[in-house]
Amino acid sequence: RKEVEQDPGPFNVPEGATVAFNCTYSNSASQSFFWYRQDCRKEPKLLMSVYSSGNEDGRFTAQLNRASQYISLLIRDSKLSDSATYLCVVNQAGTALIFGKGTTLSVSS
Amino acid sequence: DVKVTQSSRYLVKRTGEKVFLECVQDMDHENMFWYRQDPGLGLRLIYFSYDVKMKEKGDIPEGYSVSREKKERFSLILESASTNQTSMYLCASSLGLAGGPREQFFGPGTRLTVL
């Protein structure tokens, strides 16, 4: 049962590049969507919520396409500090969230 | 800032031992969660609790039990540890359900090795 799928990568990009990650989810009744960031050997932390109209936070833009059941994350002007694993997260019924396995990004100078 | 703490960062136990992993949050969150994270498998939900003394099974509850006697504390118990329970264990908490699923705040994790 693959409820949230992501390309594991790794995505290797130079500083300043624009990179996009996609994620698909299987439960059409899902209502809440998030991107989390996890650094190596650290706990996941919320990067941003994903709203139906799309939303932007600085260099990061999240989009939701309910018809196709996918979520995207766009990172512009990549920094070395953006190197991490990005987890796509979708709600299940009730309080539980379903985490994707993550997409690894490596930004090099 | 929300703070979620876990009793140990690293733990080494022997097969058959009873293991307690403790998690405490200081933000009066209603919901608490236990996950394990393994390479290639991602985060998998073991148990969660939405209130004191309440618990719900997640995707992989076998071999585990939980206890929530106080709102701020959620314990994960391995009744008889096995080598396949070697993993990173992450605790998380969030506000209650009203308004929909909320951001989960994670503790730093406990890396458990069962020999």
Backbone of each chain as ProteinMPNN parsed JSONL, in Angstrom:
{"seq_chain_A": "RKEVEQDPGPFNVPEGATVAFNCTYSNSASQSFFWYRQDCRKEPKLLMSVYSSGNEDGRFTAQLNRASQYISLLIRDSKLSDSATYLCVVNQAGTALIFGKGTTLSVSS", "coords_chain_A": {"N_chain_A": [[0.858, -1.193, 0.0], [0.946, 1.949, -1.119], [0.787, 4.925, -0.044], [1.757, 7.502, -0.066], [3.918, 8.712, -2.351], [7.235, 9.348, -3.335], [9.971, 10.467, -5.335], [13.009, 9.112, -4.534], [15.45, 10.27, -5.102], [19.058, 10.641, -5.166], [18.844, 14.216, -5.619], [21.141, 16.091, -7.151], [22.405, 19.221, -7.165], [23.79, 22.374, -8.31], [24.782, 25.251, -6.367], [22.442, 27.921, -6.368], [20.759, 26.877, -8.245], [17.473, 25.953, -9.478], [15.165, 23.715, -8.164], [12.807, 21.059, -8.257], [10.455, 19.089, -6.521], [8.239, 16.353, -6.66], [5.261, 14.767, -5.436], [3.038, 12.113, -4.955], [-0.233, 11.162, -3.875], [-2.496, 8.694, -2.572], [-5.005, 8.68, -1.378], [-7.929, 10.1, -2.028], [-9.508, 11.515, -0.32], [-7.932, 12.914, 1.362], [-7.023, 15.766, 3.283], [-5.189, 17.537, 4.364], [-1.918, 18.79, 3.867], [1.61, 18.674, 3.824], [5.034, 19.774, 3.756], [7.92, 18.458, 5.114], [11.174, 18.853, 6.478], [14.172, 17.049, 6.826], [17.18, 16.871, 8.325], [20.374, 15.216, 8.166], [20.571, 12.631, 10.484], [18.919, 13.927, 12.216], [15.772, 15.083, 13.67], [12.59, 15.192, 11.889], [11.333, 18.324, 10.673], [8.769, 20.779, 10.358], [8.514, 22.245, 7.215], [6.787, 23.653, 5.455], [3.246, 24.184, 5.252], [0.832, 23.029, 2.829], [-1.312, 24.668, 0.773], [-4.531, 24.833, -0.866], [-4.588, 26.815, -2.791], [-2.017, 27.154, -3.391], [1.153, 28.157, -2.097], [3.728, 30.354, -0.904], [6.942, 30.703, 0.515], [9.38, 32.645, 0.981], [12.095, 31.445, -0.718], [10.843, 29.13, -1.304], [8.217, 27.303, -2.79], [5.059, 25.872, -2.648], [2.774, 23.646, -4.153], [-0.502, 22.373, -4.8], [-2.282, 19.868, -6.401], [-5.275, 18.764, -6.619], [-6.891, 17.296, -8.349], [-5.161, 15.657, -9.777], [-3.917, 14.55, -7.696], [-1.405, 15.289, -6.607], [1.46, 16.835, -5.083], [3.702, 19.52, -4.994], [7.026, 20.806, -4.524], [8.947, 23.597, -4.854], [12.163, 24.838, -5.043], [13.93, 27.714, -5.17], [16.987, 29.319, -6.234], [18.991, 27.687, -4.891], [20.631, 26.896, -1.824], [23.623, 25.895, -0.057], [22.852, 25.096, 2.452], [20.378, 24.065, 2.057], [20.566, 21.418, 1.61], [19.29, 18.336, 2.376], [16.815, 15.943, 3.447], [13.618, 15.828, 2.049], [10.397, 15.531, 3.108], [7.285, 14.461, 2.07], [4.021, 14.923, 3.252], [0.892, 13.718, 4.213], [-2.474, 13.915, 5.349], [-4.124, 11.322, 7.157], [-7.224, 9.735, 7.984], [-8.65, 11.31, 10.808], [-6.248, 12.055, 13.271], [-3.838, 11.111, 12.341], [-0.867, 11.308, 10.377], [0.507, 10.618, 7.167], [3.644, 9.813, 6.102], [5.794, 10.382, 3.372], [8.627, 8.629, 1.929], [10.669, 10.301, 1.477], [12.706, 12.696, -0.281], [15.969, 13.129, -1.304], [18.091, 15.88, -1.248], [21.008, 17.322, -2.505], [23.071, 19.998, -2.404], [25.638, 21.579, -4.056], [28.74, 23.437, -4.071]], "CA_chain_A": [[0.0, 0.0, 0.0], [1.822, 3.112, -1.231], [-0.145, 6.032, 0.1], [2.46, 8.728, -0.436], [5.103, 8.313, -3.093], [8.191, 10.384, -3.73], [11.22, 10.037, -5.949], [13.989, 9.227, -3.449], [16.639, 11.001, -5.526], [19.269, 12.026, -4.753], [18.936, 15.316, -6.546], [22.409, 16.794, -6.945], [22.31, 20.467, -7.922], [24.75, 23.403, -7.882], [24.213, 26.437, -5.718], [21.746, 28.845, -7.265], [19.834, 26.173, -9.135], [16.084, 25.744, -9.095], [14.879, 22.281, -8.138], [11.41, 20.776, -7.922], [10.126, 17.732, -6.104], [6.817, 16.01, -6.716], [4.81, 13.73, -4.526], [1.662, 11.72, -5.253], [-0.905, 10.5, -2.762], [-3.51, 7.783, -3.099], [-6.312, 8.859, -0.747], [-8.538, 11.328, -2.559], [-10.183, 12.229, 0.768], [-6.942, 13.636, 2.175], [-7.372, 17.181, 3.394], [-4.073, 18.382, 4.814], [-0.691, 18.423, 3.171], [2.754, 19.379, 4.392], [6.414, 19.384, 3.465], [8.834, 18.479, 6.25], [12.588, 18.75, 6.15], [14.921, 16.269, 7.807], [18.639, 16.865, 8.156], [21.0, 13.934, 8.486], [20.637, 12.265, 11.893], [18.083, 14.841, 13.003], [14.349, 14.82, 13.557], [11.888, 15.992, 10.878], [10.735, 19.589, 11.107], [7.866, 21.319, 9.354], [9.016, 23.273, 6.308], [5.619, 24.47, 5.157], [1.983, 23.551, 4.911], [0.488, 23.209, 1.422], [-2.699, 25.094, 0.678], [-5.152, 24.558, -2.169], [-4.285, 27.89, -3.747], [-0.566, 27.266, -3.51], [1.711, 29.13, -1.169], [5.146, 30.638, -1.079], [7.64, 31.167, 1.714], [10.727, 32.977, 0.532], [12.549, 30.731, -1.934], [10.106, 27.868, -1.375], [6.834, 27.384, -3.259], [4.36, 24.587, -2.605], [1.554, 23.605, -4.958], [-1.349, 21.196, -4.626], [-3.185, 19.564, -7.513], [-6.175, 17.736, -6.079], [-7.428, 16.453, -9.432], [-4.147, 14.655, -10.089], [-3.44, 14.044, -6.41], [0.025, 15.445, -6.361], [1.95, 18.013, -4.375], [5.057, 19.832, -5.443], [7.835, 21.775, -3.774], [9.938, 24.245, -5.723], [13.17, 25.603, -4.311], [14.691, 28.598, -6.071], [18.263, 29.833, -5.739], [19.398, 26.713, -3.867], [21.779, 27.165, -0.95], [24.248, 24.694, 0.509], [22.097, 24.722, 3.653], [19.136, 23.373, 1.671], [20.846, 19.975, 1.526], [18.503, 17.649, 3.395], [15.763, 15.088, 2.895], [12.331, 16.508, 2.102], [9.327, 14.548, 3.294], [5.92, 14.838, 1.713], [3.186, 14.413, 4.337], [-0.534, 13.835, 3.898], [-3.211, 13.415, 6.507], [-5.019, 10.174, 7.111], [-8.411, 10.045, 8.773], [-8.329, 11.613, 12.188], [-5.065, 12.853, 13.542], [-2.598, 10.513, 11.847], [-0.267, 11.77, 9.137], [1.268, 9.62, 6.425], [4.881, 10.406, 5.609], [6.526, 9.771, 2.282], [9.954, 8.172, 2.339], [11.59, 11.423, 1.383], [13.559, 12.978, -1.437], [17.234, 13.681, -0.822], [18.671, 16.97, -2.041], [22.381, 17.695, -2.191], [23.457, 21.225, -3.108], [27.104, 21.681, -4.003], [29.302, 24.74, -4.491]], "C_chain_A": [[0.885, 1.23, 0.0], [0.952, 4.352, -1.201], [0.465, 7.354, -0.301], [3.758, 8.309, -1.108], [5.939, 9.508, -3.499], [9.368, 9.734, -4.439], [12.304, 10.184, -4.88], [15.217, 10.059, -3.794], [17.869, 10.108, -5.435], [19.241, 13.005, -5.923], [20.23, 16.066, -6.194], [22.405, 18.049, -7.8], [23.388, 21.439, -7.442], [24.034, 24.523, -7.143], [23.572, 27.346, -6.747], [20.738, 28.188, -8.179], [18.416, 26.201, -8.581], [15.792, 24.257, -9.186], [13.439, 22.067, -7.687], [11.242, 19.317, -7.545], [8.619, 17.54, -6.25], [6.515, 14.862, -5.781], [3.38, 13.391, -4.926], [1.064, 11.014, -4.047], [-2.117, 9.747, -3.282], [-4.913, 8.041, -2.549], [-6.924, 10.189, -1.176], [-9.256, 12.134, -1.479], [-9.207, 13.0, 1.664], [-7.224, 15.125, 2.136], [-6.192, 18.084, 3.714], [-2.774, 17.845, 4.248], [0.452, 19.292, 3.694], [4.034, 18.934, 3.693], [7.21, 19.535, 4.759], [10.259, 18.363, 5.699], [13.275, 17.947, 7.246], [16.4, 16.31, 7.447], [19.191, 15.524, 8.633], [21.089, 13.736, 10.001], [19.875, 13.229, 12.802], [16.614, 14.459, 12.836], [13.729, 15.647, 12.431], [11.326, 17.274, 11.495], [9.873, 20.137, 9.984], [8.563, 22.398, 8.533], [7.877, 24.221, 5.953], [4.383, 23.606, 4.949], [1.694, 23.831, 3.438], [-0.993, 23.523, 1.331], [-3.211, 24.929, -0.746], [-4.76, 25.585, -3.22], [-2.796, 28.004, -4.021], [-0.042, 28.311, -2.545], [3.218, 29.206, -1.295], [5.718, 31.123, 0.244], [9.085, 31.419, 1.315], [11.066, 32.257, -0.759], [11.759, 29.447, -2.179], [8.659, 28.099, -1.81], [6.232, 25.991, -3.253], [3.072, 24.689, -3.415], [0.823, 22.303, -4.688], [-2.232, 21.052, -5.849], [-4.074, 18.414, -7.066], [-6.667, 16.788, -7.163], [-6.45, 15.326, -9.763], [-3.525, 14.048, -8.844], [-1.924, 14.112, -6.313], [0.32, 16.794, -5.737], [3.356, 18.274, -4.88], [5.721, 20.83, -4.496], [8.898, 22.3, -4.718], [10.889, 25.042, -4.84], [13.967, 26.414, -5.324], [15.999, 29.016, -5.415], [18.805, 28.955, -4.6], [20.65, 27.158, -3.121], [22.362, 25.845, -0.454], [23.425, 24.17, 1.687], [20.753, 24.066, 3.325], [19.337, 21.869, 1.575], [20.184, 19.26, 2.691], [17.609, 16.642, 2.678], [14.422, 15.776, 3.104], [11.216, 15.47, 2.083], [7.979, 15.152, 2.921], [4.982, 14.176, 2.718], [1.727, 14.724, 4.046], [-1.326, 13.309, 5.078], [-3.995, 12.167, 6.174], [-6.233, 10.566, 7.934], [-8.025, 10.302, 10.227], [-7.037, 12.379, 12.303], [-3.802, 12.338, 12.864], [-2.154, 11.14, 10.531], [0.477, 10.614, 8.49], [2.472, 10.323, 5.817], [5.381, 9.644, 4.385], [7.917, 9.387, 2.75], [11.024, 9.245, 2.162], [12.355, 11.489, 0.085], [14.812, 13.674, -0.922], [17.761, 14.723, -1.794], [20.086, 17.232, -1.548], [22.752, 18.895, -3.046], [24.96, 21.399, -2.943], [27.566, 23.037, -4.519], [30.106, 24.601, -5.764]], "O_chain_A": [[1.516, 1.533, 1.013], [0.437, 4.777, -2.235], [-0.227, 8.231, -0.817], [4.593, 7.635, -0.505], [5.424, 10.534, -3.944], [9.713, 8.583, -4.167], [12.5, 11.285, -4.366], [15.943, 10.505, -2.904], [17.737, 8.897, -5.613], [19.571, 12.659, -7.058], [20.383, 16.596, -5.094], [22.403, 17.961, -9.028], [23.849, 21.345, -6.304], [22.825, 24.708, -7.285], [24.086, 27.522, -7.852], [19.944, 28.873, -8.823], [18.19, 26.438, -7.394], [16.134, 23.613, -10.177], [12.922, 22.801, -6.845], [11.815, 18.427, -8.172], [7.833, 18.453, -5.995], [7.396, 14.095, -5.393], [2.59, 14.292, -5.207], [1.772, 10.349, -3.29], [-2.696, 10.113, -4.306], [-5.903, 7.666, -3.178], [-6.493, 11.258, -0.744], [-9.579, 13.302, -1.691], [-9.623, 13.661, 2.615], [-7.611, 15.677, 1.106], [-6.2, 19.266, 3.371], [-2.554, 16.638, 4.158], [0.279, 20.48, 3.967], [4.097, 17.849, 3.114], [7.184, 20.579, 5.41], [10.491, 17.844, 4.607], [13.005, 18.13, 8.433], [16.806, 15.836, 6.386], [18.551, 14.805, 9.401], [21.625, 14.587, 10.711], [20.152, 13.331, 13.997], [16.256, 13.638, 11.992], [14.272, 16.686, 12.056], [10.909, 17.307, 12.653], [10.198, 19.984, 8.807], [9.129, 23.343, 9.082], [7.985, 25.435, 6.128], [4.471, 22.453, 4.525], [2.251, 24.766, 2.863], [-1.831, 22.731, 1.765], [-2.437, 24.889, -1.702], [-4.619, 25.258, -4.398], [-2.365, 28.857, -4.797], [-0.753, 29.262, -2.219], [3.883, 28.264, -1.727], [5.068, 31.854, 0.991], [9.909, 30.504, 1.315], [10.398, 32.442, -1.776], [11.995, 28.756, -3.17], [7.966, 28.966, -1.278], [6.816, 25.046, -3.783], [2.372, 25.7, -3.363], [1.43, 21.275, -4.391], [-2.861, 22.017, -6.282], [-3.684, 17.248, -7.125], [-6.839, 15.596, -6.911], [-6.856, 14.188, -10.0], [-2.701, 13.138, -8.932], [-1.255, 13.132, -5.985], [-0.451, 17.748, -5.845], [4.108, 17.34, -5.16], [5.06, 21.581, -3.778], [9.656, 21.53, -5.308], [10.458, 25.826, -3.994], [14.599, 25.859, -6.223], [16.103, 29.061, -4.189], [19.043, 29.433, -3.491], [21.585, 27.713, -3.698], [21.684, 24.818, -0.433], [23.315, 22.961, 1.893], [20.07, 23.568, 4.22], [18.363, 21.123, 1.468], [20.479, 19.541, 3.852], [17.65, 16.514, 1.454], [14.123, 16.251, 4.2], [11.111, 14.652, 1.169], [7.599, 16.219, 3.405], [5.131, 12.989, 3.008], [1.375, 15.845, 3.681], [-0.902, 12.361, 5.739], [-4.466, 11.986, 5.051], [-6.251, 11.646, 8.525], [-7.187, 9.603, 10.796], [-6.769, 13.27, 11.497], [-2.797, 13.048, 12.813], [-2.98, 11.461, 9.677], [1.009, 9.74, 9.175], [2.327, 11.315, 5.102], [5.388, 8.413, 4.368], [8.34, 9.772, 3.84], [12.147, 9.102, 2.645], [12.616, 10.474, -0.56], [14.737, 14.671, -0.203], [17.864, 14.482, -2.997], [20.335, 17.349, -0.348], [22.746, 18.814, -4.274], [25.484, 21.368, -1.83], [26.875, 23.693, -5.299], [30.65, 25.587, -6.262]]}, "seq_chain_B": "DVKVTQSSRYLVKRTGEKVFLECVQDMDHENMFWYRQDPGLGLRLIYFSYDVKMKEKGDIPEGYSVSREKKERFSLILESASTNQTSMYLCASSLGLAGGPREQFFGPGTRLTVL", "coords_chain_B": {"N_chain_B": [[8.825, 28.024, 22.321], [7.99, 24.788, 21.142], [8.806, 21.895, 22.919], [9.961, 18.689, 22.655], [11.033, 15.967, 24.322], [13.139, 13.11, 24.551], [13.956, 10.184, 26.365], [16.441, 8.922, 25.991], [19.252, 9.228, 23.791], [20.756, 7.275, 22.589], [20.578, 3.764, 22.782], [21.326, 0.531, 23.93], [20.313, -2.721, 23.92], [19.6, -6.12, 24.967], [18.432, -9.041, 23.274], [15.175, -10.044, 24.147], [14.983, -8.477, 26.395], [13.026, -6.146, 28.337], [12.014, -3.053, 27.224], [11.867, 0.408, 27.759], [10.826, 3.367, 26.313], [10.826, 6.755, 26.736], [8.871, 9.709, 26.393], [8.431, 13.165, 26.524], [6.457, 16.075, 26.392], [6.195, 19.647, 26.383], [4.154, 21.403, 25.791], [1.471, 21.131, 26.28], [0.074, 19.568, 24.476], [-2.515, 17.677, 22.921], [-2.307, 15.389, 21.332], [-0.129, 12.621, 20.837], [2.582, 10.752, 19.451], [4.215, 7.757, 18.33], [6.838, 6.815, 16.252], [8.782, 4.702, 14.076], [11.83, 4.824, 12.272], [13.363, 3.683, 9.447], [16.02, 2.938, 7.166], [15.157, 3.329, 3.795], [12.543, 2.672, 4.31], [11.237, 4.734, 5.501], [9.269, 6.854, 7.691], [7.302, 5.194, 10.01], [4.212, 4.701, 11.558], [3.695, 3.708, 14.856], [2.131, 3.696, 17.274], [-0.45, 5.905, 18.454], [-1.778, 8.57, 20.482], [-4.584, 10.353, 21.544], [-5.46, 11.425, 23.817], [-5.24, 11.422, 27.403], [-4.713, 8.215, 28.701], [-5.802, 7.126, 26.44], [-5.351, 5.279, 23.444], [-4.271, 4.448, 20.146], [-3.804, 2.074, 17.587], [-1.189, 2.189, 15.237], [0.335, 1.762, 12.052], [2.148, -0.325, 12.418], [1.937, -1.921, 14.977], [2.65, -4.305, 16.174], [4.394, -6.114, 18.616], [4.857, -4.01, 20.223], [3.81, -1.826, 22.907], [1.983, 0.839, 24.517], [1.85, 3.61, 26.819], [-0.05, 6.08, 28.404], [-0.287, 7.921, 30.88], [-0.199, 10.457, 31.869], [-0.823, 13.707, 30.518], [1.407, 14.94, 29.335], [3.243, 12.956, 28.865], [4.34, 10.134, 27.073], [4.782, 6.812, 26.673], [6.69, 4.276, 25.128], [6.741, 0.815, 24.869], [8.672, -2.032, 24.63], [7.992, -5.199, 24.931], [9.455, -7.581, 24.814], [12.351, -7.35, 23.586], [13.481, -7.58, 20.213], [15.831, -8.38, 17.579], [14.947, -7.314, 15.169], [13.762, -5.017, 15.923], [15.598, -3.094, 16.133], [16.26, 0.183, 15.499], [15.563, 3.662, 14.606], [13.767, 5.547, 16.848], [11.138, 7.767, 16.962], [9.443, 10.296, 18.659], [6.484, 12.27, 18.659], [4.429, 15.231, 18.926], [1.246, 16.943, 18.847], [-1.221, 19.569, 18.483], [-4.759, 19.241, 19.327], [-7.545, 17.713, 17.447], [-9.409, 19.552, 16.427], [-10.13, 21.652, 13.763], [-8.579, 20.255, 12.091], [-5.784, 18.104, 11.073], [-2.745, 18.883, 12.663], [0.475, 20.526, 12.687], [3.118, 18.374, 13.47], [5.395, 18.046, 16.102], [8.622, 16.972, 16.605], [10.601, 14.846, 18.72], [14.171, 14.417, 19.444], [14.814, 11.824, 18.832], [15.491, 8.329, 19.476], [18.046, 6.148, 19.147], [17.882, 2.859, 18.928], [19.519, -0.14, 19.564], [19.313, -3.55, 19.286], [20.785, -6.353, 20.512]], "CA_chain_B": [[9.059, 26.929, 21.391], [7.602, 23.455, 21.588], [9.934, 21.022, 23.166], [9.672, 17.278, 22.839], [12.275, 15.328, 24.745], [13.136, 11.659, 24.656], [14.802, 9.854, 27.517], [17.805, 8.535, 25.618], [19.59, 9.376, 22.37], [21.25, 5.971, 22.144], [20.251, 2.702, 23.734], [21.699, -0.807, 23.471], [19.637, -3.72, 24.743], [19.763, -7.499, 24.522], [17.213, -9.748, 22.868], [14.362, -10.528, 25.251], [14.83, -7.481, 27.453], [11.913, -5.209, 28.274], [12.594, -1.736, 26.952], [10.956, 1.549, 27.905], [11.249, 4.622, 25.705], [9.983, 7.791, 27.311], [8.747, 10.947, 25.632], [7.74, 14.224, 27.278], [6.292, 17.346, 25.667], [5.915, 20.707, 27.353], [3.245, 22.396, 25.22], [0.073, 20.804, 26.562], [-0.534, 18.982, 23.277], [-3.409, 16.543, 23.172], [-1.912, 14.211, 20.56], [1.265, 12.188, 20.862], [2.809, 9.709, 18.446], [5.493, 7.064, 18.254], [7.204, 6.303, 14.939], [10.128, 4.215, 13.86], [12.331, 5.225, 10.966], [14.374, 2.767, 8.959], [16.466, 3.272, 5.808], [14.362, 2.762, 2.715], [11.146, 2.444, 4.713], [10.652, 5.984, 5.952], [8.649, 6.922, 9.012], [6.125, 4.348, 10.142], [3.515, 4.982, 12.808], [3.534, 2.525, 15.705], [0.943, 3.983, 18.087], [-0.657, 7.296, 18.814], [-2.718, 8.8, 21.582], [-5.184, 11.67, 21.417], [-5.879, 11.877, 25.139], [-4.715, 10.6, 28.488], [-5.219, 6.845, 28.802], [-6.326, 6.663, 25.155], [-4.304, 4.877, 22.495], [-4.742, 3.879, 18.881], [-2.747, 1.4, 16.842], [-0.782, 2.738, 13.957], [0.523, 0.784, 10.982], [3.008, -1.456, 12.806], [1.919, -1.995, 16.439], [3.034, -5.627, 16.687], [5.631, -6.14, 19.389], [4.95, -2.779, 21.008], [2.65, -1.303, 23.622], [2.212, 2.23, 24.919], [1.191, 4.042, 28.045], [-0.182, 7.536, 28.557], [-0.923, 8.166, 32.177], [-0.262, 11.913, 32.014], [-0.949, 14.346, 29.211], [2.687, 15.329, 28.764], [4.172, 11.838, 28.775], [3.876, 9.01, 26.255], [5.846, 5.816, 26.745], [6.665, 3.131, 24.211], [7.277, -0.347, 25.581], [8.98, -3.248, 23.883], [7.849, -6.2, 25.995], [10.561, -8.52, 24.68], [13.026, -6.777, 22.423], [14.045, -8.481, 19.206], [16.801, -7.686, 16.723], [14.274, -6.556, 14.113], [13.288, -3.751, 16.479], [16.688, -2.129, 16.034], [15.733, 1.252, 14.661], [15.463, 4.994, 15.201], [12.409, 5.769, 17.333], [10.832, 9.187, 17.056], [8.198, 10.68, 19.313], [5.997, 13.561, 18.178], [3.186, 15.689, 19.548], [0.547, 17.993, 18.107], [-2.461, 20.02, 19.087], [-5.9, 18.381, 19.093], [-8.057, 17.535, 16.109], [-10.247, 20.649, 15.968], [-9.479, 22.417, 12.706], [-7.846, 19.363, 11.198], [-4.448, 17.669, 11.516], [-1.839, 19.989, 12.905], [1.904, 20.252, 12.634], [3.682, 17.52, 14.507], [6.725, 18.428, 16.579], [9.327, 15.737, 16.893], [11.755, 14.776, 19.6], [15.432, 14.174, 18.735], [14.948, 10.428, 18.448], [16.295, 7.367, 20.227], [18.564, 5.076, 18.276], [17.891, 1.618, 19.703], [20.161, -1.323, 18.99], [19.018, -4.776, 20.036], [21.816, -7.348, 20.157]], "C_chain_B": [[8.594, 25.607, 21.982], [8.842, 22.634, 21.845], [9.425, 19.614, 23.425], [10.991, 16.616, 23.18], [12.072, 13.827, 24.841], [14.226, 11.255, 25.626], [16.238, 9.518, 27.148], [18.04, 8.841, 24.152], [20.042, 8.052, 21.774], [20.967, 4.946, 23.237], [20.675, 1.375, 23.124], [21.084, -1.804, 24.447], [19.888, -5.109, 24.158], [18.391, -8.091, 24.165], [16.488, -10.281, 24.096], [14.182, -9.542, 26.381], [13.558, -6.659, 27.253], [12.503, -3.801, 28.178], [11.518, -0.657, 27.075], [11.578, 2.766, 27.22], [10.263, 5.696, 26.16], [10.011, 9.047, 26.458], [7.944, 11.947, 26.456], [7.65, 15.466, 26.406], [5.783, 18.405, 26.65], [4.921, 21.747, 26.857], [1.777, 22.035, 25.373], [-0.65, 20.266, 25.328], [-1.391, 17.778, 23.632], [-2.871, 15.253, 22.538], [-0.427, 13.899, 20.716], [1.402, 10.924, 20.017], [4.159, 9.036, 18.679], [5.665, 6.508, 16.846], [8.533, 5.548, 15.063], [10.543, 4.589, 12.444], [13.491, 4.318, 10.593], [14.759, 3.142, 7.536], [15.618, 2.565, 4.76], [12.894, 2.543, 3.048], [10.472, 3.719, 5.206], [10.115, 5.899, 7.369], [7.393, 6.06, 9.036], [5.526, 4.531, 11.526], [3.281, 3.698, 13.587], [2.239, 2.632, 16.507], [0.776, 5.489, 18.179], [-1.726, 7.414, 19.881], [-3.274, 10.214, 21.428], [-5.707, 12.192, 22.758], [-5.238, 10.965, 26.172], [-5.462, 9.274, 28.537], [-5.851, 6.34, 27.501], [-5.163, 6.292, 24.249], [-4.955, 4.273, 21.267], [-3.56, 3.209, 18.198], [-2.46, 2.152, 15.555], [-0.631, 1.618, 12.943], [1.3, -0.462, 11.415], [3.047, -1.622, 14.329], [2.471, -3.298, 17.022], [4.376, -5.561, 17.412], [5.826, -4.938, 20.293], [3.671, -2.557, 21.815], [2.996, 0.117, 24.064], [1.449, 2.512, 26.211], [1.139, 5.55, 28.062], [-1.009, 7.806, 29.808], [-1.072, 9.662, 32.462], [-0.226, 12.541, 30.63], [0.41, 14.588, 28.566], [3.614, 14.154, 28.46], [3.563, 10.667, 28.013], [5.019, 8.022, 26.173], [5.619, 4.712, 25.734], [7.376, 1.975, 24.902], [7.487, -1.484, 24.598], [9.009, -4.357, 24.926], [9.01, -7.196, 25.992], [11.315, -8.152, 23.409], [13.585, -7.852, 21.498], [14.955, -7.68, 18.278], [16.126, -6.876, 15.623], [13.62, -5.276, 14.633], [14.429, -2.737, 16.619], [16.273, -1.062, 15.042], [15.926, 2.602, 15.346], [14.009, 5.194, 15.591], [12.196, 7.262, 17.57], [9.473, 9.391, 17.696], [7.782, 12.04, 18.756], [4.74, 13.946, 18.943], [2.561, 16.765, 18.675], [-0.691, 18.41, 18.891], [-3.595, 19.081, 18.699], [-6.491, 18.497, 17.711], [-8.813, 18.731, 15.568], [-9.509, 21.491, 14.938], [-8.638, 21.548, 11.804], [-6.476, 19.011, 11.723], [-3.501, 18.853, 11.594], [-0.392, 19.546, 12.76], [2.312, 19.361, 13.794], [5.095, 17.978, 14.821], [7.41, 17.169, 17.081], [10.393, 15.915, 17.968], [12.999, 14.421, 18.803], [15.648, 12.721, 18.331], [15.791, 9.613, 19.412], [16.743, 6.284, 19.261], [18.751, 3.838, 19.141], [18.581, 0.515, 18.922], [19.852, -2.501, 19.892], [19.996, -5.855, 19.572], [21.327, -8.772, 20.396]], "O_chain_B": [[8.78, 25.341, 23.169], [9.805, 22.675, 21.08], [8.579, 19.382, 24.289], [11.953, 16.696, 22.417], [10.988, 13.342, 25.166], [15.278, 11.89, 25.706], [17.156, 9.802, 27.917], [17.118, 8.725, 23.344], [19.757, 7.743, 20.617], [21.095, 5.217, 24.43], [20.421, 1.116, 21.947], [21.315, -1.73, 25.654], [20.325, -5.254, 23.016], [17.354, -7.684, 24.69], [17.097, -10.891, 24.975], [13.324, -9.737, 27.242], [13.08, -6.501, 26.13], [13.378, -3.422, 28.957], [10.409, -0.799, 26.559], [12.713, 3.143, 27.513], [9.05, 5.569, 25.996], [11.037, 9.401, 25.877], [6.902, 11.608, 27.016], [8.623, 15.865, 25.766], [5.056, 18.11, 27.599], [4.835, 22.842, 27.413], [0.929, 22.579, 24.667], [-1.85, 20.486, 25.161], [-1.054, 16.977, 24.505], [-2.966, 14.173, 23.121], [0.415, 14.796, 20.724], [0.465, 10.137, 19.888], [5.11, 9.655, 19.156], [4.786, 5.832, 16.311], [9.292, 5.732, 16.015], [9.713, 4.661, 11.537], [14.471, 4.202, 11.328], [13.916, 3.616, 6.774], [15.393, 1.357, 4.834], [12.091, 2.26, 2.16], [9.247, 3.764, 5.315], [10.459, 5.0, 8.136], [6.526, 6.191, 8.173], [6.233, 4.518, 12.534], [2.742, 2.725, 13.059], [1.367, 1.766, 16.426], [1.729, 6.249, 18.007], [-2.477, 6.475, 20.143], [-2.519, 11.161, 21.209], [-6.316, 13.259, 22.826], [-4.758, 9.878, 25.852], [-6.687, 9.227, 28.427], [-6.384, 5.231, 27.471], [-4.109, 6.928, 24.289], [-6.028, 3.675, 21.333], [-2.443, 3.724, 18.231], [-3.356, 2.67, 14.889], [-1.38, 0.641, 12.969], [1.123, -1.534, 10.838], [4.117, -1.472, 14.919], [2.729, -3.384, 18.223], [5.357, -5.027, 16.894], [6.809, -4.842, 21.028], [2.597, -3.037, 21.452], [4.15, 0.54, 23.994], [0.554, 1.773, 26.621], [2.129, 6.226, 27.779], [-2.236, 7.901, 29.778], [-1.962, 10.075, 33.205], [0.333, 11.974, 29.691], [0.54, 14.449, 27.35], [4.669, 14.346, 27.854], [2.429, 10.26, 28.268], [6.095, 8.343, 25.67], [4.491, 4.271, 25.516], [8.469, 2.135, 25.447], [6.59, -1.845, 23.837], [9.949, -4.444, 25.717], [9.486, -7.602, 27.051], [10.965, -8.581, 22.309], [14.09, -8.884, 21.94], [14.859, -6.455, 18.202], [16.666, -5.861, 15.185], [12.996, -4.538, 13.87], [14.236, -1.65, 17.163], [15.97, -1.359, 13.886], [16.382, 2.687, 16.486], [13.114, 5.03, 14.762], [12.961, 7.92, 18.275], [8.488, 8.75, 17.329], [8.633, 12.864, 18.421], [4.072, 13.097, 19.532], [3.236, 17.412, 17.874], [-1.142, 17.727, 19.81], [-3.418, 18.218, 17.839], [-6.014, 19.277, 16.888], [-8.86, 18.917, 14.352], [-8.41, 21.983, 15.193], [-8.041, 22.042, 10.848], [-6.044, 19.57, 12.731], [-3.465, 19.706, 10.707], [-0.084, 18.354, 12.716], [1.908, 19.568, 14.938], [5.887, 18.261, 13.922], [6.855, 16.407, 17.873], [10.998, 16.978, 18.106], [12.903, 14.15, 17.607], [16.567, 12.42, 17.57], [16.685, 10.135, 20.077], [15.929, 5.599, 18.643], [19.656, 3.773, 19.973], [18.262, 0.268, 17.759], [20.094, -2.462, 21.098], [20.029, -6.219, 18.396], [22.064, -9.727, 20.151]]}, "name": "protein", "num_of_chains": 2, "seq": "RKEVEQDPGPFNVPEGATVAFNCTYSNSASQSFFWYRQDCRKEPKLLMSVYSSGNEDGRFTAQLNRASQYISLLIRDSKLSDSATYLCVVNQAGTALIFGKGTTLSVSSDVKVTQSSRYLVKRTGEKVFLECVQDMDHENMFWYRQDPGLGLRLIYFSYDVKMKEKGDIPEGYSVSREKKERFSLILESASTNQTSMYLCASSLGLAGGPREQFFGPGTRLTVL"}
